Amino acid sequence: MSGERTSPPQVKICGLTRAEDAQLAASLGAAFLGFIFVKSSPRYRTAEEIARIADALGARRPKLVGVFRDEEPEVVRAVARKVPLDLIQLHGSESEADIRVLGLPVIKTIHMAGALPDTALHPTAEWLLFDTPGGGTGRRFDWSLLQQYDRKKRFLLAGGIHAGNVAEAIAAVRPDAIDLASGVESAPGIKDHTKLRELFERIER
């Protein structure tokens, strides 16, 4: 993997459902806050609910990310009109054509099942996100697969990361950002404030 970064990665806390959790993540230094708009997810909340959380964060908030999976572009754009989303995370089988039609800044998820897929298939995406298939499972994939990634696009590492292994993840992969949901939760969508603080303390070390 060429061009490896040496500074600490940014942090995305995903699957937020409560204002107090989002506010704590922001105060600890999260660069991105993720909200799930996939109705089958236990972390799903409506655009109206997330808009209220965004309002509670105030103007100087981290970047807000809306997570969608194989959703119609008009539905995504309708949510983005209600919630001040900075990025759209596409977590399904969306193509480059889907990204272009959407016309919004995109993080495209790459599901790591056993080999590094073609990372050049989504040139319009601003970020790539490498995750275990399914997402939000608390399981990690084989990080060594990313040794073959050319780093031509910024990327987030997700899948089974928590305070206990975040230092290992950073050292092994050198991602531009890390993405956590279940690794800082007491239940789906309910962030554990002790785990959040411990995570950021480990990263700062």
N, C-alpha and C positions, 0 to 999 in steps of 0.2 A: 504494500500500500504506500504509494508515494505521497509526498507533501503532507505528512502527518502533522497535526496541530500539537502544540506544546502547552497552550494556555488551558485553564479549566473549561469544560464544555458548558454551554447554556443549559438551563433546565426547563422542561415542560412538565407541568403537573396536569394530568388529563383525567377526564371522567368526573369533574367537579359538579356537585349538585347543591352546595350550600354556600351562602355568601361568606360565612365566617371562615370556611376552609379556603376559599379563593383569596380572601383578604390576608390570611396568614401566609399562604404561598407567595403572594405578591410581596409581603413585607420581608420575607426571608430571601428574596432575590430571584424568584422564578421569572424567566424571560417570556414564557408562554403559558397560558392557561387554556386547557382544552375542555370542550363541552360536547357531549354526545347527542347527536340528533338521529340516532338509529333506534327506531321504536322497539325493536326486540331486545335491546340492551337494558340491563337493570340500572344503568347509569343515565338512561334517557330522561331528558327534561324538555319541556316545550320551549319554543322561542320566547314566549312571554315570561316564563320563569327565569330563563337565562338573561333576558334583557334586564330584569330586576337585579340580578347579581352583578351584571356589568355596571349598572347605575351605582350600586353600593361601592364599587371599586374606585369610582371617581375618574377624573380625566387622566391622571398620571398612572395608568394601569399598564400591566404587561400586555403583550400582544394576545389577542383573543383568537382561538382556533375553534372552528366548528367542524366536527367529525361526521362524515356522511359515508354511506356504503351503497353504491349502485343506485343512487337517487336521481330523480329527474332534475335536469338543470333548473327548470323554473321553480321547483320546490326549494332547491338550494338558494337560489337568488331571493326567493321570498323570505326565507329565514334571515339572510344577510341584510335584508331591508329592515328587519325588526331588531336584530342584534348587531352591534358594531364589530363585526368580525374582521380581523386583519388578514386571516388566512383560512382557506378551506382545506381540510384534510380528507382526501378521498381514500377510503379504506377497503374498497372492493376490487372489482375487476375492470375499473375504468381505463379507457384507452387514451392515447394522446389526443385523438379527435374529441373525446369527451371533455378533456381539459381545455382545449381551444374553444369549444362551444360555450363552456361555462363563463369564460372571460374574467375570472377572478384569480388572485394569487393562490397557488395550490401547493400543498405538501402531498406527495403521492406515496402511498404505502407500498412497499415491496415485501411480499410474504416469503419468508425464508424456510423452505420445506426440506432442503437437502443439498442445494447447490445455489450458487449465485446466479440469479436470473439476469437477463440482458438489462443493464441499468441505463442504456441509451434510448430506451423506448419512449421516454417521457421528457423530451427536451424542453418543453414549455413549463414544466413544474419548477417552482423555485427551490424546493427541498425534496429530498427523498427520505423516507422513514423505513428502516429495516426492522421488521417485527416477526414474532412467532405467528404462524397462521392462526386466525381467529381473533387475536388481539385481546388484551385485558385478561389473559388467562393466568398470569403469574408464572408462565413457563418461559425459559430462555431457549434460544436456538444456538447452534454452534457458531460462536463469534469468530472462529478462525476462518469461516467462509468469506468474511469481509476483507481478508488479506488480499484478495484478488480485485477489490474495488479500486477504481482509478481516481476516486475523489474529485472528479470533474464537477460535481454538484455537491453543495452542502447536504449533510445528512444527520438525521436523528437515529439514535439506537434505542430500541424498545424491547420489551419482552423479559419479564422475570427480574428486573433490576430493583434493588432495595438497598438500604443503608449498609447491609452486610456484605454486598458484593459490588457496590458502585465503584470503589477504588480499583477493583480488578477489571471491571468493564472499561473504565477510562484508560487504564494502562494497556489493556489488550487491543482496544479498537481505536482509541483517540477520536471519538466522534465529535462533531461540531456541537451537538446537543444530545441530552439524554431525555427519555420520555418515560414517565412513571404513572401508573394508575393503581393497580392492586398492591404494589410494593409499599405504598404509604397509606393503606386503608385498614380500617377495622371491620368494614363491611362494604359491599359494592356501592360506590358513590359517597361513602362517608370517610373522609380523610382523618387519619389518626395524627393529632397534632404533635405528639411525642415523636412519631416516626418521621414526620415532615422535618422537624427541627434536627433530628439525628442525621437525616439525609444531607441537609445543607452543611451541617458541621463536618461530616466526612468529606464532602467535596471541598470545603475550604481548607482542609488539612493537606 
